[in-house]
Amino acid sequence: MQILYIGVDVSAKQLDICSSDDKQVTQIANTLSAIEQWLGLLPLETIIAMEVTSHNHLVLAEATYRSGRQVYVLNPMQVKHYAQGVGRRTKNDRIDARLICRYIQREQHELRAWQPMTQSQATINTLFNRRGTLVNLRSV
């Protein structure tokens, strides 16, 4: 069975999606209902990759993980260096989706699949972020 690779460029309102089977870029809304509907159309043997954003990628990453598919959340700096290495100079959402698709196809074996935080990790993360806010307020 052939694996389908998908690269997604994430923004607050929409997802630009490129799949390895046809290299065409499509767009869907970055909402849970649109994402779940789209995931329902994909085979289980699908690997989905996206760059990390502040928080816009989380709905897609979590929905993909819950659907039983592999998901990779990539460091944007690594993707940028990859783009430079393959000679990509222009940048827009459609090009980024194609680049992420190409990157995950070729580098997936070198990467670690994403998993959501455990409850303990989420608690520590919340406390850490709160501490940072308090330190910033104190220094103002």
N, C-alpha and C positions, 0 to 999 in steps of 0.2 A: 504494500500500500504506500502510495506516494504522500509525503508530508507537504502540506500547504503552508508556506511562510507568508506572514503579513506584517508589513511595516506601517505604523500609524504615527502621523504627526498630530499631536494633541494641542488644541487651543481651548479657551474657556467655553466657546459656543459650539465648536464643531470638531470632527475628526476627519482628517484626510487619510484615506486607506489605500494602500497598494498591496496587491497580492502577487505572489510569485507565478501564478498560472497565466496571467494575462498582462501584467504590468500596468493595467489601467488604474487610475486614481479615482476613487469615488468619495463622496462626502456623506456623513450622517451627523445628526445632532449629538452633542456630548451630553446626553441624558441617559439615565438608567434604562428607560423603556426602549429607546432607540437602539442602545447597545445590546440589550438582551434579545431584541428582535433580530438584529444583525447576526449575533452569535448563533442563534437558532438555525441560521441558513448555512453555517459552516460545518465541515466534517470535524469529528473529534480529533483527528490527526492534524490539527492546525497549531502552529506556533506563532504567537503574536508578540511583537516587540514595539516599544515606544520609548521616547526619552522621558526622563523624570522632569516634572514641572513642579511648581510650588505645591499644588494639590490637584490640578486639573486632570492629571493622569489616573488618580486613584479610583474613580468610578469604573473606568475601563479595566484597570488592572484587577480590581476586586471581582468584578463580574466575570472576567475571563478565568480567573482562578477558580471561582465557584462553579463554572461550567465544566471544569475538568480538563481544560486545555493548558498547555504550557504558556507562561507569560514571562517576558523579559522586560525589565525596566532599566533602560540604558543610561549611562552617564553621558550627558550632552557633549562633554569635552572629548570623550573617546570617539563619539560619532563625528565630531568636527575634525579630529585628526584623521579619521578614516576617510572623510570626504576630501581632505587635502591630499591624502595619499593616493586617491584614485583620480585626482585631477578635477574635482568639482569645485567650481569657483562661484557659481550663482547659487542663490538660496531663496527658496520660497516653500510654501507648505507642500505643494505637490512634489517638488524635487526632494524635499526632506523625507516624505513618505516613501518614495522610491529608494532613496539612499538607505533608510532604516531597513527596508525589506532586503536589499542587497546585503547589508551588513549582517543581519541575523541569519540569512542563508549561508553565508560563508564563515561566520565566526561563532555560531551557536555552540559548537563543541567546546569553545574556550570560555564560555560564559556560564553564570549560575542563574538558574530560573528564580524568578521572584516569588516570594511567599509573603502573605500579610503578617503584620506584627502579632505576636502573642499578646494576651491581655497584660502580662507583666511588662513586656516591652512598650506597649502603648501607654501604660501608667508612667513608666520611667521617662518616656518621650514627653508626655504632658508636663511632668514635673520639671524636666530639663528646660522646656520652652518657657514655662512660667518663671523659673529662676532667671533666665535670660532677660525676660521682660522686667522683672524687679531690679536686676542689676542696672539695666539701662535707665530705669526711672530714678534710681538712687544717684546715678552719675550726672543727671541733668541739672 
